[in-house]
Amino acid sequence: MSDVIIIGGGASGLTAAIFAAQKGNQVTILEHKDRVGKKILMTGNGRCNLTNMSDFHEKYYSSDGTALKKIYDTLVTFGAEDTRAFFKRLGLFTKEKKDGGVYPVSEQASVVLDTLRSACAQLGVQIITDCEVRAIMPQKKGGEISAMLLNESGKKKSISFFYDKLIVATGGAAAPKSGSDGSGYKLVKAIGHDIIKPLPALVQLRCDGQFFKAVSGVRAQAGLTLYIDGKVTAYEEGELQLTDYGISGIPVFQFSRLAARALSEKKLCEVGINFLTYVDKKDSAAFAKKNVNAQEYGYKTVEELLSGMVHKKIASMICKKNKVNKETKVAEASKETVRRCILELFDFRVMVTGTNSFENAQVCSGGVPLCEVDENFASKLCNDVYIVGELLDCDGICGGYNLQWAWATGAIAGRNA
C-alpha cells in the first residue's frame, strides 16, 4: 500500500483520488478552500456539462503540435464513453444532448459533486480542507509536503505530510474564488517545471469604442471573424452578447484564448461582426443595392430601414457611427451612405484591447508544458510526482471538453500512482 497525496480537490483531484484508492492505496486530499469541488458547482451554468460525445480533434489548444498529439492520445485512452462509464459505476446516470454535450440526468452540478464525495468517503479517502500547501520537497523516493492548516480555533499551524506518490491537481488561475488561484504554478515551478504564461480563456473580450454602452445587453445571432495582425485566424457563429465594455457569448469564448495570447504577444487583434448571418455574405453587395432603393423604402428613416434587419439598438449604433441623423429618411440620404450602413452590418469591426480577468474566465491557457510529463502524467523532472488537469498546458472550447480533460488526466494519473 502506498500513501498517495493529492493537492487540490477539484474535478481532476477527486477523480485521481477515487482511481488511486480503488487500487488499494491510502489516499489523502489536501484542499486549501473550506470544501472540495467548488468549481464543479459552477460548470455548465450549474448543470455540469460532464463531457462531449463529438470528435475531440480541433477542440483543444496547447503550445505546439506535439503537445496536441499527447492530448489526443490521452483522450483515446480515457474518452467520453469512459467518463460516462466511470460515473455510471458510481451511480450517476447521464444523458446526451443534440450538440453532443453530456449532463447528469438531473442537470444538477451538485449531484456530480455529491457522487464524487460519496465515492471518496466509501473508499476511505481522507479529505483535509483549509490546508494551504507551501512547498513540495521531493526525495529519492516519495517526498515531503510543507503546509499550513487552519485549526478549529481559526489559527494556522505548520504541518508536514509525507507521500510515496504525489498528484498535483490545483487547477489553473481561472475563477480563483473556487480555489483555482494560480498557487499550483508556484509549487511545480519550485520543483523545476517550466510554466507557459497563464492567460484567461473562455472569457469576454474588451473592445475599443464609445458606442458599447448604448448597445449593452443586446443579444444577436452573429458570425464573428477573429483577425490577428490582419489575418483571419478563427470564425465562430452563435449568440453574441454586447456589453458596455465589449463582446461576450459562446462564439466569443471559443476564440478568446487566441485573442488573449495574441494580445500578450503585442499583436493587433480585431473582430469582424456579421449581424446578417441570414444573408449569404457573398450576396452582401447585391443585398445592400436592393435595399437602398428609395422608391420602395424612401418613406422610412435610415434607422427604421436598418431596424428591419437587426436589433433597433444596433441599427441606431450604425447610424451614429456613420453620422446619419435619427430623422433622416432613406430618400433624403445619399445612396452611398445607406449602402455603407447596410454593408457595415455584414462586417462591423471592433478593436480588441484585452480580456476580462481570471475572475471572469472559465479556464486558462498555458501552464506546465506537456513535454515535461509522461503518458501517465508523471513528472519527468521529479520522481513520484504527477501533474494533472488545468495546471497543464491544455485548454478546450466550451461544451464539456475541459471537464473531460480533468476526468481523463485524473483517472490516468490516479490509477498509475
C-alpha positions as a printed NumPy array, in Angstrom:
array([[  0.   ,   0.   ,   0.   ],
       [  1.274,   3.47 ,  -0.907],
       [  0.481,   6.816,   0.637],
       [ -0.882,   8.929,  -2.196],
       [ -1.379,  12.631,  -1.517],
       [ -3.367,  14.818,  -3.873],
       [ -3.061,  18.596,  -3.733],
       [ -6.386,  20.037,  -4.854],
       [ -9.914,  18.709,  -4.519],
       [-11.378,  19.734,  -7.862],
       [-12.566,  17.576, -10.758],
       [ -9.171,  16.059, -11.577],
       [ -8.137,  15.713,  -7.93 ],
       [-11.298,  13.912,  -6.823],
       [-11.136,  11.602,  -9.843],
       [ -7.487,  10.814,  -9.178],
       [ -8.32 ,  10.068,  -5.546],
       [-11.037,   7.574,  -6.491],
       [ -8.863,   5.713,  -9.011],
       [ -5.869,   5.633,  -6.64 ],
       [ -7.993,   4.413,  -3.721],
       [ -9.568,   1.694,  -5.869],
       [ -6.04 ,   0.323,  -6.304],
       [ -5.8  ,  -0.124,  -2.54 ],
       [ -3.734,   2.966,  -1.727],
       [ -4.143,   5.185,   1.304],
       [ -5.235,   8.487,  -0.271],
       [ -5.355,  11.981,   1.21 ],
       [ -6.641,  15.129,  -0.5  ],
       [ -5.279,  18.476,   0.67 ],
       [ -7.658,  21.306,  -0.273],
       [ -6.941,  24.946,   0.562],
       [-10.601,  26.039,   0.434],
       [-13.189,  25.165,   3.083],
       [-14.682,  22.439,   0.877],
       [-13.787,  20.45 ,  -2.22 ],
       [-15.291,  20.74 ,  -5.683],
       [-16.377,  24.368,  -5.689],
       [-15.549,  24.839,  -9.361],
       [-17.569,  21.754, -10.332],
       [-20.663,  23.527,  -8.977],
       [-20.068,  26.408, -11.398],
       [-19.747,  24.342, -14.573],
       [-22.409,  24.337, -17.268],
       [-24.299,  27.152, -15.531],
       [-24.846,  24.855, -12.57 ],
       [-25.897,  21.902, -14.75 ],
       [-22.39 ,  20.423, -15.207],
       [-21.582,  19.604, -18.824],
       [-19.553,  16.489, -17.967],
       [-18.09 ,  15.728, -21.378],
       [-18.898,  15.752, -25.094],
       [-19.524,  12.806, -27.384],
       [-18.417,  14.731, -30.508],
       [-14.989,  14.249, -32.031],
       [-12.412,  15.897, -29.77 ],
       [ -9.954,  16.827, -32.535],
       [ -9.569,  20.585, -33.064],
       [-11.414,  21.18 , -29.798],
       [ -8.24 ,  21.696, -27.731],
       [ -5.351,  24.149, -27.694],
       [ -1.769,  23.784, -26.499],
       [  1.647,  25.202, -27.263],
       [  2.531,  23.011, -30.258],
       [  1.523,  20.087, -32.426],
       [  3.417,  17.555, -30.323],
       [  1.501,  18.664, -27.247],
       [ -1.794,  18.372, -29.128],
       [ -0.912,  14.79 , -30.084],
       [ -0.403,  13.981, -26.414],
       [ -3.818,  15.477, -25.634],
       [ -5.474,  13.367, -28.335],
       [ -3.642,  10.221, -27.204],
       [ -4.916,  10.843, -23.684],
       [ -8.49 ,  11.196, -24.853],
       [ -8.241,   7.934, -26.763],
       [ -7.035,   6.259, -23.558],
       [ -9.821,   7.785, -21.447],
       [-12.552,   9.327, -23.582],
       [-16.124,  10.48 , -23.233],
       [-17.51 ,   6.924, -23.066],
       [-15.054,   6.146, -20.273],
       [-16.24 ,   9.227, -18.378],
       [-19.871,   8.157, -18.677],
       [-18.983,   4.608, -17.621],
       [-17.   ,   5.942, -14.644],
       [-19.929,   7.968, -13.37 ],
       [-22.38 ,   5.138, -14.023],
       [-20.263,   2.859, -11.83 ],
       [-20.596,   5.495,  -9.132],
       [-24.378,   5.538,  -9.58 ],
       [-24.739,   8.715, -11.64 ],
       [-26.729,   8.403, -14.858],
       [-26.133,  10.789, -17.746],
       [-27.861,  11.959, -20.91 ],
       [-26.561,  13.245, -24.229],
       [-27.94 ,  16.361, -25.905],
       [-28.101,  17.211, -29.616],
       [-24.777,  19.048, -29.577],
       [-23.037,  16.029, -28.031],
       [-22.893,  17.55 , -24.558],
       [-23.352,  15.067, -21.711],
       [-25.093,  16.063, -18.474],
       [-26.309,  14.277, -15.36 ],
       [-29.965,  13.361, -15.91 ],
       [-30.886,  15.75 , -13.109],
       [-28.846,  18.555, -14.724],
       [-27.533,  19.43 , -11.263],
       [-23.814,  20.016, -10.787],
       [-24.305,  19.489,  -7.052],
       [-25.265,  15.845,  -7.717],
       [-21.982,  15.314,  -9.594],
       [-20.016,  16.632,  -6.641],
       [-22.093,  14.593,  -4.177],
       [-21.363,  11.47 ,  -6.236],
       [-17.607,  12.075,  -6.193],
       [-17.54 ,  12.906,  -2.481],
       [-19.615,   9.84 ,  -1.641],
       [-17.234,   7.606,  -3.599],
       [-14.246,   9.113,  -1.799],
       [-15.886,   8.503,   1.58 ],
       [-16.759,   4.907,   0.701],
       [-13.152,   4.25 ,  -0.381],
       [-11.697,   5.793,   2.759],
       [-10.156,   8.837,   1.094],
       [ -9.2  ,  11.4  ,   3.726],
       [-10.089,  14.991,   2.801],
       [ -8.345,  17.788,   4.676],
       [ -9.719,  21.267,   3.919],
       [ -8.365,  24.717,   4.819],
       [ -4.917,  23.296,   4.143],
       [ -2.539,  25.588,   2.261],
       [  0.436,  23.777,   0.739],
       [  3.562,  25.914,   0.92 ],
       [  6.202,  23.664,  -0.642],
       [  6.886,  20.269,  -2.167],
       [ 10.168,  18.629,  -1.166],
       [ 10.822,  15.571,  -3.353],
       [ 13.255,  12.907,  -2.189],
       [ 14.813,   9.932,  -3.996],
       [ 11.63 ,   8.06 ,  -3.226],
       [  8.476,   9.916,  -2.306],
       [  8.793,  13.205,  -0.536],
       [  7.502,  15.7  ,   1.989],
       [  4.92 ,  18.48 ,   1.81 ],
       [  5.033,  21.585,   3.982],
       [  1.622,  23.113,   4.653],
       [ -0.337,  25.476,   6.865],
       [ -3.5  ,  24.09 ,   8.382],
       [ -6.358,  26.159,   9.782],
       [ -7.367,  24.615,  13.097],
       [-10.738,  24.709,  14.873],
       [ -9.889,  27.94 ,  16.677],
       [ -9.199,  29.671,  13.338],
       [ -5.429,  29.79 ,  13.811],
       [ -2.918,  28.478,  11.309],
       [ -0.379,  25.869,  12.275],
       [  2.516,  24.401,  10.356],
       [  2.205,  20.741,   9.391],
       [  4.096,  18.234,   7.236],
       [  2.833,  15.344,   5.14 ],
       [  4.882,  12.508,   3.676],
       [  3.985,  10.804,   0.439],
       [  5.002,   7.822,  -1.661],
       [  3.239,   9.339,  -4.648],
       [  2.022,  12.913,  -5.13 ],
       [ -0.586,  14.192,  -7.58 ],
       [ -0.72 ,  17.95 ,  -8.077],
       [ -4.268,  18.896,  -9.13 ],
       [ -4.524,  22.506,  -8.03 ],
       [ -6.199,  23.83 , -11.179],
       [ -5.041,  26.903, -13.062],
       [ -5.786,  30.543, -12.325],
       [ -9.351,  30.907, -13.65 ],
       [-12.214,  31.538, -11.199],
       [ -9.896,  31.971,  -8.173],
       [-12.847,  32.116,  -5.751],
       [-13.417,  28.446,  -6.498],
       [ -9.852,  27.603,  -5.437],
       [ -8.013,  27.843,  -8.77 ],
       [ -5.902,  30.808,  -7.743],
       [ -2.654,  30.015,  -9.56 ],
       [ -0.871,  28.73 ,  -6.449],
       [ -0.103,  25.431,  -8.169],
       [  2.153,  27.125, -10.703],
       [  4.476,  28.282,  -7.915],
       [  4.594,  24.809,  -6.372],
       [  5.591,  22.996,  -9.559],
       [  7.921,  25.753, -10.718],
       [  9.814,  25.402,  -7.441],
       [ 10.498,  21.724,  -8.221],
       [ 11.89 ,  22.54 , -11.667],
       [  8.976,  22.761, -14.08 ],
       [  8.583,  25.491, -16.681],
       [  5.362,  27.489, -16.88 ],
       [  3.919,  28.756, -20.152],
       [  2.391,  32.106, -19.216],
       [ -1.176,  31.511, -17.953],
       [ -3.807,  33.692, -19.635],
       [ -7.621,  33.84 , -19.339],
       [ -9.565,  31.628, -21.754],
       [-13.291,  31.116, -22.325],
       [-13.66 ,  34.743, -21.341],
       [-15.208,  38.016, -22.535],
       [-13.254,  40.385, -24.772],
       [-12.829,  44.068, -24.01 ],
       [-13.016,  46.328, -27.07 ],
       [-12.333,  49.916, -28.021],
       [-15.363,  52.091, -28.799],
       [-17.643,  54.659, -27.218],
       [-20.796,  53.024, -28.595],
       [-20.818,  49.882, -26.436],
       [-22.775,  51.398, -23.552],
       [-25.642,  52.188, -25.932],
       [-25.95 ,  48.538, -27.009],
       [-25.131,  46.893, -23.672],
       [-27.393,  43.918, -23.018],
       [-28.289,  43.294, -26.664],
       [-28.109,  39.68 , -27.832],
       [-27.953,  38.817, -31.521],
       [-27.168,  35.882, -33.764],
       [-23.893,  36.757, -35.434],
       [-20.876,  35.434, -37.243],
       [-17.558,  36.53 , -35.744],
       [-14.226,  36.567, -37.544],
       [-11.058,  36.974, -35.493],
       [ -8.23 ,  38.85 , -37.226],
       [ -4.726,  38.765, -35.746],
       [ -2.307,  41.175, -37.395],
       [ -4.829,  41.46 , -40.223],
       [ -5.022,  37.724, -40.932],
       [ -8.172,  35.632, -40.495],
       [ -7.424,  33.362, -37.534],
       [-10.799,  31.959, -36.45 ],
       [-14.503,  32.096, -37.213],
       [-17.4  ,  31.328, -34.871],
       [-21.145,  31.696, -35.169],
       [-23.792,  31.876, -32.452],
       [-25.435,  34.215, -29.99 ],
       [-23.338,  37.322, -29.453],
       [-23.799,  39.338, -26.277],
       [-22.901,  43.026, -26.432],
       [-21.737,  44.547, -23.173],
       [-20.763,  48.018, -22.   ],
       [-17.08 ,  47.099, -22.424],
       [-17.095,  44.808, -25.483],
       [-18.326,  41.402, -26.601],
       [-19.311,  38.165, -24.906],
       [-21.179,  34.917, -25.544],
       [-20.196,  31.395, -26.597],
       [-18.748,  32.348, -30.022],
       [-16.513,  34.934, -28.327],
       [-15.423,  32.442, -25.652],
       [-14.433,  29.887, -28.28 ],
       [-11.619,  32.012, -29.707],
       [-10.9  ,  34.208, -26.68 ],
       [ -7.726,  32.272, -25.811],
       [ -6.34 ,  33.057, -29.295],
       [ -7.065,  36.736, -28.751],
       [ -5.552,  36.693, -25.246],
       [ -2.362,  35.041, -26.472],
       [ -2.085,  37.436, -29.429],
       [ -2.529,  40.492, -27.197],
       [  0.077,  39.118, -24.8  ],
       [  2.473,  38.998, -27.761],
       [  1.623,  42.641, -28.655],
       [ -0.197,  41.664, -31.838],
       [ -3.098,  43.568, -33.37 ],
       [ -6.39 ,  41.887, -32.597],
       [ -9.681,  42.717, -34.3  ],
       [-13.123,  41.076, -34.597],
       [-15.41 ,  41.468, -37.598],
       [-19.075,  41.014, -36.644],
       [-21.63 ,  39.888, -39.224],
       [-25.088,  40.757, -37.898],
       [-26.787,  39.486, -41.068],
       [-25.969,  35.773, -40.992],
       [-29.343,  35.014, -42.568],
       [-27.994,  36.51 , -45.816],
       [-25.17 ,  34.807, -47.704],
       [-22.194,  37.113, -47.241],
       [-21.168,  36.791, -50.885],
       [-24.502,  38.442, -51.727],
       [-23.874,  41.401, -49.406],
       [-23.304,  43.912, -52.226],
       [-26.486,  42.874, -54.048],
       [-28.456,  42.907, -50.787],
       [-27.268,  46.445, -49.997],
       [-28.014,  47.687, -53.512],
       [-31.534,  46.266, -53.438],
       [-32.38 ,  47.847, -50.086],
       [-31.036,  51.277, -50.994],
       [-33.961,  51.572, -53.423],
       [-35.51 ,  54.932, -52.379],
       [-38.795,  54.286, -54.216],
       [-39.566,  51.252, -52.053],
       [-38.217,  52.398, -48.691],
       [-37.843,  56.137, -49.189],
       [-40.503,  56.971, -46.578],
       [-38.577,  55.204, -43.804],
       [-35.783,  56.746, -41.8  ],
       [-32.424,  55.064, -42.334],
       [-32.593,  53.823, -38.75 ],
       [-36.036,  52.284, -39.399],
       [-34.683,  50.573, -42.503],
       [-31.812,  49.013, -40.545],
       [-34.138,  48.113, -37.667],
       [-35.965,  45.806, -40.052],
       [-32.72 ,  43.866, -40.41 ],
       [-31.188,  43.925, -36.917],
       [-31.95 ,  44.928, -33.323],
       [-33.012,  48.591, -33.04 ],
       [-30.073,  49.472, -30.792],
       [-27.63 ,  48.019, -33.313],
       [-29.351,  49.999, -36.083],
       [-29.037,  53.169, -34.025],
       [-25.362,  52.458, -33.331],
       [-24.613,  52.02 , -37.039],
       [-26.384,  55.275, -37.883],
       [-24.487,  57.227, -35.236],
       [-21.175,  55.762, -36.359],
       [-21.929,  56.878, -39.929],
       [-23.23 ,  60.285, -38.768],
       [-26.755,  59.68 , -40.021],
       [-29.34 ,  61.785, -38.203],
       [-32.089,  59.859, -36.44 ],
       [-34.769,  61.631, -38.544],
       [-33.05 ,  61.288, -41.912],
       [-35.215,  59.431, -44.413],
       [-33.813,  56.934, -46.891],
       [-34.96 ,  59.201, -49.752],
       [-33.055,  62.13 , -48.222],
       [-29.796,  60.322, -47.538],
       [-27.252,  59.638, -50.231],
       [-27.392,  56.117, -51.624],
       [-23.728,  55.665, -50.776],
       [-24.4  ,  56.466, -47.096],
       [-27.273,  53.981, -46.86 ],
       [-25.275,  51.353, -48.736],
       [-22.328,  51.841, -46.371],
       [-24.597,  51.413, -43.331],
       [-26.026,  48.147, -44.661],
       [-22.621,  46.753, -45.63 ],
       [-21.313,  47.529, -42.17 ],
       [-23.924,  45.165, -40.752],
       [-22.064,  42.407, -42.618],
       [-18.665,  43.397, -41.25 ],
       [-18.728,  45.62 , -38.189],
       [-15.128,  45.864, -36.958],
       [-14.16 ,  46.213, -33.302],
       [-10.624,  46.506, -31.961],
       [ -9.886,  44.123, -29.089],
       [ -7.882,  45.755, -26.317],
       [ -7.892,  42.992, -23.72 ],
       [ -9.812,  40.224, -21.989],
       [-11.685,  40.231, -18.742],
       [ -9.688,  38.968, -15.774],
       [ -9.18 ,  35.446, -14.434],
       [-12.141,  36.11 , -12.12 ],
       [-14.405,  36.052, -15.187],
       [-12.65 ,  33.275, -17.103],
       [-13.921,  29.697, -17.122],
       [-10.458,  28.23 , -17.747],
       [ -6.988,  29.488, -18.546],
       [ -4.466,  28.71 , -21.245],
       [ -0.819,  27.981, -20.549],
       [  0.694,  26.053, -17.667],
       [  3.145,  23.17 , -17.388],
       [  4.352,  22.089, -20.869],
       [  3.058,  18.636, -21.748],
       [  6.565,  17.59 , -22.79 ],
       [  7.52 ,  17.694, -19.091],
       [  5.156,  14.838, -18.127],
       [  4.957,  11.286, -19.492],
       [  1.916,   9.478, -20.889],
       [  0.679,   8.818, -17.335],
       [  1.225,  12.484, -16.342],
       [  4.172,  11.633, -14.122],
       [  6.724,  14.415, -13.927],
       [  9.859,  13.783, -15.955],
       [ 11.761,  16.057, -13.554],
       [ 10.703,  14.756, -10.124],
       [ 10.267,  11.161,  -9.063],
       [  6.814,  10.125,  -7.814],
       [  5.115,  13.42 ,  -8.728],
       [  2.173,  13.627, -11.143],
       [  0.637,  16.801, -12.62 ],
       [ -2.943,  16.796, -13.907],
       [ -5.887,  18.898, -15.063],
       [ -5.854,  22.599, -15.815],
       [ -2.382,  23.009, -14.347],
       [ -1.116,  21.544, -17.617],
       [ -0.816,  23.471, -20.898],
       [ -4.133,  22.305, -22.324],
       [ -7.451,  24.105, -22.677],
       [-10.549,  23.235, -24.632],
       [-13.501,  25.072, -26.124],
       [-16.92 ,  25.267, -24.456],
       [-19.01 ,  22.113, -24.382],
       [-17.618,  19.796, -21.708],
       [-14.144,  19.441, -23.189],
       [-12.283,  20.975, -20.254],
       [-14.004,  18.734, -17.72 ],
       [-13.219,  15.742, -19.94 ],
       [ -9.531,  16.668, -19.729],
       [ -9.839,  16.869, -15.938],
       [-11.515,  13.449, -15.613],
       [ -9.088,  11.839, -18.073],
       [ -5.843,  13.126, -16.578],
       [ -7.07 ,  12.483, -13.037],
       [ -8.081,   8.915, -13.87 ],
       [ -4.862,   8.07 , -15.691],
       [ -2.6  ,   9.548, -13.011],
       [ -4.676,   8.077, -10.18 ],
       [ -4.567,   4.501, -11.4  ],
       [ -0.853,   4.775, -12.209],
       [  0.262,   6.479,  -8.994]])
